[in-house]
Structure formats: C-alpha cells, structure tokens
Amino acid sequence: MNIFIFTYHKVRDFFTFPIRWVKNSKNRKLVAEVREEQRKKLEKTLAETVKGEENEKPLENQEPENEGLKRITFDYEVVNQNGQTVKSSFDAQTESEVRAFLINEGYKIVKITPRSKWSLNVEIGTTKLSIAELTFALTQLSTYIKAGIPLIDSVRILAKQTVKPTKRKIYERIVYDLITGENFSTALENQSKVFPRLLINMVKTSEMTGDLPSVLDEMSEYYTSIEQTRKQMISALIYPAVILVVSIVVVIFCLVYVVPSFTTMYVSSDTPLPTITQVTLNMSDFIQDNYIYILLMIVIIAIVYRQAFKNVKSFRRVMQSIYMKLPVIGNIIIYKEVMMFTKTFASLINHNVNITQTMEVLSKISNNEIYKEIIYNTIDNLQKGGKISDSFRGEWAFPIVAYEMLVTGESTGQLGLMMEKVAEHYGTLHKSSVAAIKSLVEPITIVFLAVCVGFILVSMFVPMFGSYGTIG
C-alpha cells in the first residue's frame, strides 16, 4: 500500500511541477518587486534624513563610515499611529538609519539618542523568545501569509502587537533586514541567538521551494511537541526531587532537634551505648557543629558541577553517559534524545535537505555529546561514500529498533517516513516511561523515609529497653 501511495505522489509531483514552477516564479517575482519598492522607499527616506543632517556634528559614539559595519544601540521615543508613546532601542550604524526606519514604519519621532557604552540604561526582560512565543509567531506568520498579506507586513503586525520592548525589537530588526533586501532566512540568521538553527535552515529550504506557510506550520507543531516533551521530562524529575528533599529535611530535623533531647539523658547515665545509638549521636553532633560548612560545600559543588557541565566537553560527555545508563532514568533520556533526533531528521529529509547538511544541522541543535559524536562519525562516513546506518551500527545509545528502521528507510528510499515512525514510537515509550517513574517514586521515597526515621527512632530507644531489662 505504501508503494502505491509513494508512486502516486511521485507521478502527481511530476505532472504538476510546471504549474508549481510557474506559480513559485510569479510569487518570487512579486516578492522581489515588493522588496525593491520597500528598499527604494527606505533609501529615499534615508537620503532626505541625511540631507537635513549634513551640517550636524558627528555623534560621540558613532563609528566613522570607514571603520566597518559595526552597529551601536540607539534609544528612541516615538508616537505610533494610535497616539501611544513607545520607547525602545534599535541597533544601527548611524542615527540617520534609525530615523529613516522609524519614519518608514509610520512613527512620529520624539527623540533618538545613542546609548553610551557606560550607560546604565539596561533593558528589563530577556531578548530571547520562549517556545510558546516562537510557536505563536510562526502560526501567526503562516496565517497572515495564507491570507495574502506580504511577509514584511506580517512581521510588522507581529512587531506592533508585541508589548515588551525587548521582544518588539526582534521583529523590528527582521523588518529592517527585509526592507534592505535580505532574505527572511538571512534576517533570522542575523539573530541566531534568538531563533533556532533548525528553523533558520528550514526557512532557507522553503525559500527554494516557495512553500513558506507549510514550513512555518510544521515548525510550530515541531516546537510545540518538543516543549511538551521537555515539560514531561521536567515533571518526571521534579516530583522525585521534591520528595527526596522533603525526606532529607525530615531526617535532618530528627537529627538536629529530636536526637539532642536524648543525648543529655544518655550522657548523664554513664552507661555504655549500643553502636547504632552512638552512630546516630555522632551524626547529630556532626551536623550541628558543621552545618555551615556542609551548606557551603553543597553550594560550591553545585556551582562547580554546573560550570564544568556547561564548559568542559569531556566532563559533560562522562556525566551524560552515566545518566543514560541509570535504571529507568536512562531509558527516559534515551527515548527523548532518539525521538528528538529522528523527528528533526525526518523534518529535514522530507523538505529535501541533503544528508550532509541535515547531519550538520543535527550536530548544532543537539546538546548530547554522545549523539553528537555519532553524528560527526556519520558526516565522516558520508564524505567517504559510506552509508548513514554504518555510523549507528552497534551504538548503545541508539536502540536496535531505531537502527533497523533506519536501515530499512535507507534501503527503500523512504528514510523520512521511517524516521517519522521511529519518532512516534519512541515518543510513546517516553510518555509511558515518565508515567511509570511517577508511579514508582512515591512508594520508593516512602520506604526511604520510613527506613531513615525508623533507624533514628530505634537507635534512640534501644538503650531504654536495655536499661529497663537491667532494672528488671
């Protein structure tokens, strides 16, 4: 059945190619005309602005024209078409560029001032888009474009409906790049710290095929599913962590406040204490005498671990390898990584991105050093004329089922379809594993807490039973 469907799509694409080519050519021509018109309008506004400022003194922080393309930040205050005052900032080479851009966008300028490098004017809020904000923007752009609104006007709408200045600046930069003739993918790439590498590459692909709305919809669904997986992972880890912390707090409370009340009684009796009681008393004394150093040590270890994990590749690889080999937790991590890898792989392949470029994109968006190493080996094999599956053969981090489906997809020419099936399969396994760990955590922590508290209570009451036996 799959063969018939595959053949049907290929035949349909073959006969409809001339129509799609003519349609895409017209679309590209129309987009080029709109961009050229916007560029000429901006250049005209910029020329008029510069002409009026020829006699002005150069700005203190402004870079001379012969010193490259370095941009500086300008703070501005404008009034929009609704009469509302808007304060924000913009990065440009000169004040004239900022003025021309704001006039071109329909703002009435109140003031524009260059921000000094010593300025304390710090913008509140992050300059990155959250997953929810990114998916909303992608969905909105797709809807506007499908409704016949040009891309540049669609981004303008997003900029004007964005309340936070730091987020509005992101869209304003895209508008500025589009006006000056840049492609949408280039405008996104100019803010590579804001937009994911995968999205940039997928937009590049859509610019070649002329099917931007469908790519935006797919990316919106992709990031939504990835965010759901991330939340499931956090939920699975937070619950046991909270329970464990509560258990430790209860044990420490018993050692610090309950045990000392027995200590004075046992010390005054001058009777030899059982080993279990002596161990508990020593633990209580140690915590009370060194609690400051214990807390300080925990903080130092946490900071060192975080910095090492973030900056030291070898340390990060070792720790990720350990986590992935833990019972239950390891399966959750592997299922998540395989799902994300194959889902992204399928998206790129289905949009006709070549294998080598696909692997390069995957290596940049993955944070797991184990899978990065496999991807780098795949790139080397491809350059030598080898197969993709050769790099995944025998890898413990890539399950057998996923490997066999990779081989099948590679041999049948349906690699994208097979990777989608793998992503669905391991997405289901990931959800079930998360549910399983939630159900196991509660009884395990209850047993842990009961053992610890029971140990403390028994150690405190054993000497009492011994003294009662002596009296009897």
Secondary structure, 3 states (H helix, E strand, C coil): CHHHHHHHHHHHHHHHHHHHHHHHHHHHHHHHHHHHHHHHHHHHHHHHHHHHCCCCCCCCCCCCCCCCCCCEEEEEEEECCCCCEEEEEEEECCHHHHHHHHHHCCCEEEEEEECCCCCCCCCCCCCCCCHHHHHHHHHHHHHHHHCCCCHHHHHHHHHHCCCCHHHHHHHHHHHHHHHCCCCHHHHHHCCCCCCCHHHHHHHHHHHHHCCHHHHHHHHHHHHHHHHHHHHHHHHHHHHHHHHHHHHHHHHHHHHHHHHHHHHHHHHHHCCCCCHHHHHHHHHHHHHHHHHHHHHHHHHHHHHHHHHHHHHCHHHHHHHHHHHHCCCCHHHHHHHHHHHHHHHHHHHHHHCCCCHHHHHHHHHHHCCCHHHHHHHHHHHHHHHCCCCCHHHHCCCCCCCHHHHHHHHHHHHHCCHHHHHHHHHHHHHHHHHHHHHHHHHHHHHHHHHHHHHHHHHHHHHHHHHHHHHHHHHC
